[in-house]
Amino acid sequence: MSKIIIGIDPDSKAHGVSIYESGGLVILKCMTLLELMDFLTNQYEAPWLDCAEVHIEDVCANNAIFRTGNNKNVQQSIARRLGMVQQSQVELERLFKYLDVKVVKHKISKMWKKDKKQFELVTGWKGRSNEDTRSAAYFGYLGL
């Protein structure tokens, strides 16, 4: 079986997920943690775990305090949302540790989030995408 690269952009609601097989982008969608686990365990037969690798945006490395003027409610809201996304990353890492799949963390990047044309040019993807899935595709691309 060829190497499977899973790119993930963590989010508190649904993660951007990309899957590359044999160097090509074959799946691009948003999934919750349980949808991802269900998909992976039903899509691939053993020993897929031996040839899979996850490349994920490391939002847990972001410990910045965001200053948005003097509005403490806005600051608290941003901090709460960041904490929720960081917890989502932790849960994803637990899933892949349980599945014994290697996880590689990457610095936060805006690459391909807004630049759909460059994303399509590099990956050849012609299907639907959004900012989260394109971001996931970028992290998976780094794993190639």
N, CA, C and O atoms as a DFTB+ gen file, in Angstrom:
576 C
 N C O
     1  1       0.844      -1.178       0.000
     2  2       0.000       0.000       0.000
     3  2       0.886       1.237       0.000
     4  3       1.923       1.261       0.662
     5  1       0.482       2.258      -0.738
     6  2       1.265       3.479      -0.813
     7  2       1.071       4.311       0.453
     8  3       0.155       4.074       1.241
     9  1       1.946       5.279       0.623
    10  2       1.892       6.133       1.800
    11  2       0.642       7.010       1.770
    12  3       0.280       7.564       0.732
    13  1      -0.007       7.125       2.925
    14  2      -1.195       7.959       3.080
    15  2      -0.809       9.146       3.956
    16  3      -0.342       8.970       5.081
    17  1      -1.005      10.350       3.437
    18  2      -0.721      11.564       4.194
    19  2      -2.053      12.228       4.516
    20  3      -2.845      12.517       3.619
    21  1      -2.292      12.467       5.790
    22  2      -3.513      13.114       6.249
    23  2      -3.141      14.513       6.738
    24  3      -2.347      14.658       7.667
    25  1      -3.706      15.525       6.121
    26  2      -3.489      16.904       6.541
    27  2      -4.693      17.384       7.326
    28  3      -5.835      17.136       6.940
    29  1      -4.434      18.083       8.446
    30  2      -5.546      18.527       9.283
    31  2      -5.357      19.973       9.736
    32  3      -4.288      20.373      10.198
    33  1      -6.439      20.737       9.586
    34  2      -6.545      22.077      10.142
    35  2      -7.580      21.975      11.267
    36  3      -8.782      21.956      11.000
    37  1      -7.117      21.907      12.537
    38  2      -8.055      21.714      13.651
    39  2      -9.044      22.868      13.789
    40  3      -8.724      24.025      13.516
    41  1     -10.248      22.521      14.218
    42  2     -11.264      23.522      14.488
    43  2     -12.172      22.976      15.590
    44  3     -12.208      21.769      15.827
    45  1     -12.895      23.852      16.253
    46  2     -13.740      23.410      17.360
    47  2     -15.037      22.756      16.884
    48  3     -15.663      22.020      17.647
    49  1     -15.451      23.003      15.653
    50  2     -16.690      22.408      15.143
    51  2     -16.413      21.244      14.205
    52  3     -16.857      20.123      14.456
    53  1     -15.689      21.497      13.134
    54  2     -15.328      20.450      12.177
    55  2     -13.953      20.775      11.618
    56  3     -13.680      21.912      11.231
    57  1     -13.103      19.781      11.581
    58  2     -11.716      19.954      11.139
    59  2     -11.638      19.908       9.620
    60  3     -12.343      19.137       8.969
    61  1     -10.767      20.751       9.068
    62  2     -10.446      20.613       7.661
    63  2      -9.573      19.377       7.522
    64  3      -8.585      19.237       8.243
    65  1      -9.918      18.482       6.612
    66  2      -9.186      17.225       6.447
    67  2      -8.849      17.028       4.970
    68  3      -9.699      17.180       4.093
    69  1      -7.587      16.685       4.722
    70  2      -7.162      16.316       3.372
    71  2      -6.470      14.968       3.447
    72  3      -5.818      14.639       4.438
    73  1      -6.622      14.203       2.394
    74  2      -5.939      12.906       2.337
    75  2      -5.260      12.789       0.979
    76  3      -5.878      12.930      -0.076
    77  1      -3.963      12.526       1.056
    78  2      -3.150      12.303      -0.138
    79  2      -2.789      10.832      -0.195
    80  3      -2.343      10.255       0.797
    81  1      -2.981      10.231      -1.347
    82  2      -2.557       8.852      -1.597
    83  2      -1.667       8.855      -2.831
    84  3      -2.007       9.449      -3.855
    85  1      -0.538       8.194      -2.726
    86  2       0.422       8.121      -3.844
    87  2       0.772       9.512      -4.361
    88  3       0.986       9.691      -5.560
    89  1       0.833      10.488      -3.474
    90  2       1.227      11.848      -3.835
    91  2       0.124      12.716      -4.386
    92  3       0.358      13.890      -4.676
    93  1      -1.086      12.174      -4.541
    94  2      -2.194      12.957      -5.087
    95  2      -3.280      13.218      -4.056
    96  3      -3.571      12.363      -3.221
    97  1      -3.875      14.397      -4.118
    98  2      -4.962      14.768      -3.216
    99  2      -6.237      14.052      -3.663
   100  3      -6.716      14.267      -4.776
   101  1      -6.784      13.197      -2.786
   102  2      -7.946      12.397      -3.167
   103  2      -9.201      12.725      -2.352
   104  3     -10.318      12.473      -2.804
   105  1      -9.022      13.282      -1.160
   106  2     -10.169      13.617      -0.314
   107  2      -9.925      14.976       0.319
   108  3      -8.828      15.280       0.787
   109  1     -10.983      15.789       0.322
   110  2     -10.908      17.123       0.901
   111  2     -12.283      17.451       1.458
   112  3     -13.232      17.664       0.704
   113  1     -12.388      17.491       2.795
   114  2     -13.690      17.769       3.395
   115  2     -13.525      18.189       4.846
   116  3     -12.440      18.078       5.416
   117  1     -14.597      18.666       5.432
   118  2     -14.622      18.984       6.861
   119  2     -15.279      17.825       7.596
   120  3     -16.289      17.283       7.148
   121  1     -14.687      17.449       8.739
   122  2     -15.215      16.331       9.518
   123  2     -15.061      16.622      11.004
   124  3     -14.096      17.256      11.431
   125  1     -16.026      16.149      11.780
   126  2     -15.875      16.179      13.230
   127  2     -14.891      15.075      13.621
   128  3     -14.505      14.257      12.787
   129  1     -14.496      15.059      14.868
   130  2     -13.571      14.030      15.353
   131  2     -14.138      12.632      15.131
   132  3     -13.433      11.740      14.659
   133  1     -15.414      12.441      15.472
   134  2     -16.018      11.113      15.325
   135  2     -16.211      10.730      13.866
   136  3     -16.049       9.566      13.502
   137  1     -16.558      11.702      13.028
   138  2     -16.665      11.416      11.594
   139  2     -15.311      11.012      11.018
   140  3     -15.229      10.113      10.182
   141  1     -14.257      11.678      11.467
   142  2     -12.910      11.350      10.999
   143  2     -12.519       9.944      11.422
   144  3     -12.012       9.167      10.613
   145  1     -12.751       9.613      12.689
   146  2     -12.399       8.270      13.164
   147  2     -13.206       7.212      12.402
   148  3     -12.653       6.197      11.979
   149  1     -14.489       7.443      12.229
   150  2     -15.336       6.509      11.500
   151  2     -14.857       6.357      10.059
   152  3     -14.759       5.243       9.543
   153  1     -14.561       7.480       9.418
   154  2     -14.088       7.452       8.035
   155  2     -12.801       6.652       7.911
   156  3     -12.693       5.774       7.056
   157  1     -11.828       6.951       8.760
   158  2     -10.527       6.286       8.656
   159  2     -10.612       4.797       8.942
   160  3      -9.963       3.996       8.269
   161  1     -11.401       4.422       9.928
   162  2     -11.473       2.999      10.282
   163  2     -12.317       2.203       9.295
   164  3     -12.174       0.983       9.209
   165  1     -13.198       2.874       8.544
   166  2     -14.019       2.168       7.545
   167  2     -13.472       2.274       6.131
   168  3     -13.745       1.409       5.299
   169  1     -12.710       3.314       5.846
   170  2     -12.203       3.550       4.489
   171  2     -11.003       2.667       4.155
   172  3     -10.863       2.190       3.029
   173  1     -10.153       2.461       5.135
   174  2      -8.891       1.785       4.874
   175  2      -8.819       0.465       5.616
   176  3      -9.247       0.352       6.765
   177  1      -8.272      -0.525       4.941
   178  2      -8.089      -1.834       5.557
   179  2      -6.684      -1.914       6.134
   180  3      -5.768      -1.232       5.674
   181  1      -6.531      -2.758       7.150
   182  2      -5.206      -2.983       7.731
   183  2      -4.295      -3.483       6.619
   184  3      -4.771      -4.230       5.764
   185  1      -3.061      -3.132       6.575
   186  2      -2.294      -2.352       7.558
   187  2      -2.122      -0.885       7.168
   188  3      -0.993      -0.397       7.135
   189  1      -3.202      -0.172       6.873
   190  2      -3.083       1.226       6.460
   191  2      -2.366       2.064       7.493
   192  3      -1.695       3.035       7.144
   193  1      -2.496       1.706       8.767
   194  2      -1.840       2.482       9.820
   195  2      -0.321       2.505       9.655
   196  3       0.343       3.473      10.025
   197  1       0.212       1.426       9.095
   198  2       1.660       1.342       8.911
   199  2       2.174       2.310       7.850
   200  3       3.365       2.617       7.818
   201  1       1.294       2.789       6.990
   202  2       1.748       3.672       5.918
   203  2       1.064       5.034       5.963
   204  3       1.024       5.747       4.961
   205  1       0.519       5.399       7.143
   206  2      -0.157       6.696       7.276
   207  2       0.673       7.633       8.143
   208  3       1.419       7.210       9.026
   209  1       0.516       8.909       7.860
   210  2       1.202       9.950       8.622
   211  2       0.289      11.171       8.634
   212  3      -0.310      11.513       7.614
   213  1       0.183      11.828       9.788
   214  2      -0.665      13.008       9.935
   215  2       0.204      14.254      10.008
   216  3       1.216      14.280      10.709
   217  1      -0.205      15.287       9.273
   218  2       0.456      16.594       9.328
   219  2      -0.607      17.598       9.748
   220  3      -1.603      17.798       9.051
   221  1      -0.381      18.228      10.898
   222  2      -1.406      19.043      11.532
   223  2      -0.884      20.428      11.879
   224  3       0.287      20.604      12.217
   225  1      -1.777      21.405      11.787
   226  2      -1.433      22.758      12.209
   227  2      -1.345      22.776      13.728
   228  3      -2.268      22.327      14.408
   229  1      -0.253      23.285      14.261
   230  2      -0.009      23.266      15.705
   231  2      -0.558      24.525      16.375
   232  3       0.195      25.435      16.722
   233  1      -1.878      24.563      16.551
   234  2      -2.485      25.721      17.201
   235  2      -2.157      25.773      18.694
   236  3      -2.266      26.828      19.319
   237  1      -1.755      24.635      19.264
   238  2      -1.382      24.625      20.684
   239  2      -0.093      25.405      20.947
   240  3       0.188      25.781      22.085
   241  1       0.675      25.642      19.907
   242  2       1.907      26.415      20.075
   243  2       1.607      27.909      20.187
   244  3       2.491      28.694      20.530
   245  1       0.373      28.303      19.900
   246  2      -0.012      29.711      19.940
   247  2      -0.515      30.055      21.339
   248  3      -1.650      29.737      21.693
   249  1       0.327      30.701      22.126
   250  2      -0.044      31.109      23.476
   251  2      -0.209      32.615      23.573
   252  3      -0.177      33.179      24.667
   253  1      -0.383      33.262      22.440
   254  2      -0.458      34.721      22.412
   255  2      -1.734      35.222      23.071
   256  3      -2.778      34.572      23.022
   257  1      -1.629      36.357      23.669
   258  2      -2.796      37.072      24.176
   259  2      -3.121      38.136      23.148
   260  3      -2.282      38.976      22.824
   261  1      -4.325      38.098      22.644
   262  2      -4.711      39.030      21.601
   263  2      -5.210      40.325      22.215
   264  3      -6.098      40.321      23.067
   265  1      -4.646      41.407      21.784
   266  2      -5.055      42.732      22.251
   267  2      -5.972      43.347      21.202
   268  3      -5.560      43.609      20.072
   269  1      -7.182      43.564      21.583
   270  2      -8.138      44.177      20.671
   271  2      -8.749      45.392      21.359
   272  3      -9.949      45.436      21.628
   273  1      -7.917      46.356      21.632
   274  2      -8.396      47.534      22.345
   275  2      -8.574      47.209      23.814
   276  3      -7.883      46.348      24.358
   277  1      -9.484      47.886      24.439
   278  2      -9.700      47.692      25.872
   279  2     -10.934      46.857      26.168
   280  3     -11.340      46.757      27.326
   281  1     -11.527      46.266      25.173
   282  2     -12.736      45.500      25.369
   283  2     -12.402      44.103      25.884
   284  3     -11.998      43.232      25.114
   285  1     -12.570      43.897      27.173
   286  2     -12.226      42.604      27.786
   287  2     -13.136      41.481      27.302
   288  3     -12.706      40.331      27.212
   289  1     -14.398      41.807      26.986
   290  2     -15.307      40.770      26.479
   291  2     -14.820      40.207      25.159
   292  3     -14.899      39.000      24.932
   293  1     -14.316      41.068      24.286
   294  2     -13.788      40.621      22.996
   295  2     -12.537      39.774      23.226
   296  3     -12.383      38.719      22.610
   297  1     -11.657      40.220      24.094
   298  2     -10.440      39.468      24.396
   299  2     -10.778      38.094      24.969
   300  3     -10.161      37.097      24.595
   301  1     -11.750      38.039      25.870
   302  2     -12.146      36.760      26.466
   303  2     -12.764      35.834      25.420
   304  3     -12.523      34.627      25.441
   305  1     -13.552      36.387      24.517
   306  2     -14.177      35.588      23.470
   307  2     -13.118      34.973      22.551
   308  3     -13.195      33.794      22.206
   309  1     -12.143      35.773      22.162
   310  2     -11.067      35.266      21.299
   311  2     -10.263      34.198      22.033
   312  3      -9.947      33.156      21.460
   313  1      -9.934      34.450      23.286
   314  2      -9.171      33.477      24.074
   315  2      -9.952      32.172      24.233
   316  3      -9.368      31.090      24.161
   317  1     -11.262      32.264      24.447
   318  2     -12.095      31.070      24.602
   319  2     -12.117      30.259      23.302
   320  3     -11.972      29.037      23.325
   321  1     -12.300      30.950      22.164
   322  2     -12.318      30.239      20.876
   323  2     -10.972      29.573      20.593
   324  3     -10.929      28.439      20.116
   325  1      -9.874      30.273      20.887
   326  2      -8.547      29.688      20.690
   327  2      -8.380      28.449      21.565
   328  3      -7.863      27.426      21.117
   329  1      -8.826      28.554      22.824
   330  2      -8.727      27.404      23.726
   331  2      -9.526      26.208      23.230
   332  3      -9.094      25.065      23.379
   333  1     -10.690      26.465      22.640
   334  2     -11.507      25.372      22.105
   335  2     -10.804      24.685      20.934
   336  3     -10.838      23.460      20.820
   337  1     -10.177      25.461      20.079
   338  2      -9.458      24.884      18.938
   339  2      -8.229      24.119      19.437
   340  3      -7.906      23.051      18.917
   341  1      -7.552      24.664      20.437
   342  2      -6.396      23.963      21.001
   343  2      -6.821      22.630      21.603
   344  3      -6.119      21.633      21.433
   345  1      -7.951      22.585      22.300
   346  2      -8.445      21.327      22.859
   347  2      -8.794      20.348      21.739
   348  3      -8.576      19.144      21.874
   349  1      -9.330      20.858      20.644
   350  2      -9.626      19.996      19.501
   351  2      -8.358      19.348      18.963
   352  3      -8.360      18.170      18.603
   353  1      -7.276      20.119      18.910
   354  2      -6.001      19.556      18.462
   355  2      -5.548      18.447      19.406
   356  3      -5.092      17.395      18.959
   357  1      -5.672      18.681      20.708
   358  2      -5.285      17.669      21.697
   359  2      -6.073      16.385      21.472
   360  3      -5.504      15.294      21.516
   361  1      -7.379      16.505      21.229
   362  2      -8.214      15.322      21.004
   363  2      -7.817      14.597      19.719
   364  3      -7.808      13.367      19.679
   365  1      -7.493      15.343      18.680
   366  2      -7.013      14.715      17.438
   367  2      -5.716      13.952      17.691
   368  3      -5.553      12.827      17.221
   369  1      -4.806      14.559      18.426
   370  2      -3.541      13.880      18.725
   371  2      -3.778      12.615      19.535
   372  3      -3.084      11.617      19.338
   373  1      -4.746      12.639      20.442
   374  2      -5.078      11.428      21.220
   375  2      -5.616      10.331      20.305
   376  3      -5.276       9.158      20.457
   377  1      -6.459      10.728      19.352
   378  2      -6.997       9.754      18.401
   379  2      -5.867       9.078      17.638
   380  3      -5.832       7.853      17.527
   381  1      -4.945       9.877      17.114
   382  2      -3.878       9.287      16.299
   383  2      -2.865       8.521      17.144
   384  3      -2.238       7.583      16.652
   385  1      -2.698       8.901      18.392
   386  2      -1.846       8.106      19.283
   387  2      -2.503       6.746      19.516
   388  3      -1.829       5.716      19.503
   389  1      -3.809       6.747      19.726
   390  2      -4.561       5.508      19.909
   391  2      -4.440       4.606      18.681
   392  3      -4.297       3.390      18.802
   393  1      -4.500       5.220      17.503
   394  2      -4.387       4.468      16.254
   395  2      -2.938       4.162      15.884
   396  3      -2.681       3.473      14.897
   397  1      -1.990       4.672      16.673
   398  2      -0.554       4.496      16.461
   399  2      -0.107       5.054      15.109
   400  3       0.633       4.411      14.365
   401  1      -0.580       6.275      14.811
   402  2      -0.213       6.967      13.580
   403  2       0.671       8.149      13.951
   404  3       0.354       8.910      14.864
   405  1       1.765       8.294      13.248
   406  2       2.706       9.382      13.494
   407  2       2.056      10.733      13.205
   408  3       1.376      10.899      12.193
   409  1       2.272      11.704      14.110
   410  2       1.755      13.058      13.945
   411  2       2.928      14.029      13.848
   412  3       3.817      14.036      14.699
   413  1       2.914      14.843      12.805
   414  2       3.920      15.884      12.603
   415  2       3.207      17.227      12.722
   416  3       2.225      17.482      12.024
   417  1       3.709      18.084      13.612
   418  2       3.091      19.392      13.841
   419  2       3.812      20.458      13.024
   420  3       5.035      20.443      12.888
   421  1       3.012      21.391      12.479
   422  2       3.560      22.480      11.681
   423  2       3.107      23.817      12.247
   424  3       2.027      23.933      12.826
   425  1       3.952      24.820      12.070
   426  2       3.595      26.167      12.497
   427  2       2.332      26.634      11.788
   428  3       2.043      26.231      10.662
   429  1       1.596      27.485      12.468
   430  2       0.377      28.052      11.899
   431  2       0.707      28.775      10.597
   432  3       1.697      29.501      10.504
   433  1      -0.135      28.563       9.605
   434  2       0.098      29.171       8.295
   435  2      -1.236      29.563       7.662
   436  3      -2.246      28.885       7.851
   437  1      -1.229      30.629       6.932
   438  2      -2.408      31.067       6.175
   439  2      -2.324      30.610       4.718
   440  3      -3.178      30.959       3.903
   441  1      -1.299      29.833       4.397
   442  2      -1.070      29.392       3.028
   443  2      -2.297      28.657       2.486
   444  3      -2.821      27.756       3.141
   445  1      -2.737      29.026       1.337
   446  2      -3.847      28.458       0.588
   447  2      -5.210      28.773       1.185
   448  3      -6.220      28.475       0.548
   449  1      -5.292      29.362       2.378
   450  2      -6.602      29.689       2.943
   451  2      -7.389      30.580       1.992
   452  3      -8.545      30.301       1.673
   453  1      -6.758      31.641       1.551
   454  2      -7.427      32.599       0.662
   455  2      -7.070      32.383      -0.813
   456  3      -7.819      32.792      -1.700
   457  1      -5.945      31.750      -1.066
   458  2      -5.446      31.632      -2.439
   459  2      -5.902      30.324      -3.089
   460  3      -5.125      29.380      -3.233
   461  1      -7.164      30.291      -3.474
   462  2      -7.750      29.088      -4.073
   463  2      -7.084      28.730      -5.394
   464  3      -6.883      27.552      -5.687
   465  1      -6.741      29.733      -6.193
   466  2      -6.125      29.470      -7.504
   467  2      -4.778      28.767      -7.353
   468  3      -4.489      27.807      -8.068
   469  1      -3.950      29.252      -6.414
   470  2      -2.650      28.603      -6.203
   471  2      -2.838      27.175      -5.694
   472  3      -2.150      26.255      -6.138
   473  1      -3.768      26.996      -4.766
   474  2      -4.084      25.668      -4.242
   475  2      -4.458      24.719      -5.380
   476  3      -3.935      23.607      -5.454
   477  1      -5.358      25.148      -6.265
   478  2      -5.792      24.307      -7.369
   479  2      -4.661      24.029      -8.353
   480  3      -4.557      22.925      -8.887
   481  1      -3.818      25.022      -8.592
   482  2      -2.686      24.866      -9.500
   483  2      -1.700      23.823      -8.975
   484  3      -1.230      22.967      -9.723
   485  1      -1.396      23.907      -7.684
   486  2      -0.403      22.994      -7.092
   487  2      -0.953      21.577      -6.934
   488  3      -0.260      20.604      -7.231
   489  1      -2.196      21.461      -6.467
   490  2      -2.739      20.129      -6.168
   491  2      -3.505      19.495      -7.319
   492  3      -3.670      18.276      -7.358
   493  1      -3.974      20.315      -8.257
   494  2      -4.802      19.791      -9.334
   495  2      -6.244      19.550      -8.909
   496  3      -7.024      18.987      -9.677
   497  1      -6.611      19.965      -7.701
   498  2      -7.960      19.746      -7.171
   499  2      -8.965      20.603      -7.918
   500  3      -8.758      21.806      -8.082
   501  1     -10.043      20.000      -8.367
   502  2     -11.090      20.721      -9.092
   503  2     -12.421      20.709      -8.348
   504  3     -13.374      21.357      -8.780
   505  1     -12.498      19.988      -7.245
   506  2     -13.742      19.899      -6.487
   507  2     -13.931      21.083      -5.552
   508  3     -13.215      22.082      -5.621
   509  1     -14.914      20.939      -4.681
   510  2     -15.218      21.992      -3.719
   511  2     -14.128      22.100      -2.665
   512  3     -13.468      21.121      -2.316
   513  1     -13.958      23.327      -2.169
   514  2     -13.019      23.558      -1.073
   515  2     -13.446      24.818      -0.334
   516  3     -14.186      25.649      -0.861
   517  1     -12.963      24.939       0.894
   518  2     -13.150      26.165       1.652
   519  2     -11.826      26.475       2.347
   520  3     -10.851      25.742       2.181
   521  1     -11.787      27.543       3.114
   522  2     -10.524      27.948       3.735
   523  2      -9.948      26.854       4.626
   524  3      -8.738      26.631       4.620
   525  1     -10.797      26.167       5.394
   526  2     -10.306      25.127       6.299
   527  2      -9.777      23.910       5.552
   528  3      -8.747      23.352       5.930
   529  1     -10.465      23.497       4.503
   530  2      -9.991      22.320       3.777
   531  2      -8.728      22.641       2.969
   532  3      -7.836      21.801       2.845
   533  1      -8.659      23.859       2.421
   534  2      -7.430      24.234       1.703
   535  2      -6.247      24.312       2.661
   536  3      -5.129      23.940       2.303
   537  1      -6.491      24.793       3.874
   538  2      -5.428      24.830       4.878
   539  2      -4.973      23.404       5.214
   540  3      -3.776      23.138       5.316
   541  1      -5.926      22.499       5.382
   542  2      -5.589      21.095       5.643
   543  2      -4.781      20.516       4.489
   544  3      -3.828      19.766       4.705
   545  1      -5.162      20.864       3.269
   546  2      -4.436      20.379       2.093
   547  2      -2.996      20.885       2.102
   548  3      -2.084      20.171       1.685
   549  1      -2.790      22.105       2.572
   550  2      -1.434      22.644       2.649
   551  2      -0.582      21.841       3.626
   552  3       0.561      21.499       3.322
   553  1      -1.138      21.540       4.799
   554  2      -0.356      20.779       5.775
   555  2      -0.075      19.360       5.280
   556  3       1.007      18.820       5.509
   557  1      -1.055      18.761       4.601
   558  2      -0.807      17.455       3.998
   559  2       0.260      17.544       2.917
   560  3       1.106      16.657       2.800
   561  1       0.222      18.600       2.136
   562  2       1.209      18.811       1.069
   563  2       2.620      18.886       1.647
   564  3       3.575      18.407       1.036
   565  1       2.742      19.487       2.821
   566  2       4.058      19.553       3.480
   567  2       4.590      18.159       3.801
   568  3       5.801      17.947       3.861
   569  1       3.680      17.218       4.005
   570  2       4.081      15.849       4.323
   571  2       4.539      15.038       3.123
   572  3       5.158      13.985       3.273
   573  1       4.231      15.536       1.930
   574  2       4.646      14.808       0.732
   575  2       6.145      14.925       0.566
   576  3       6.705      14.381      -0.386
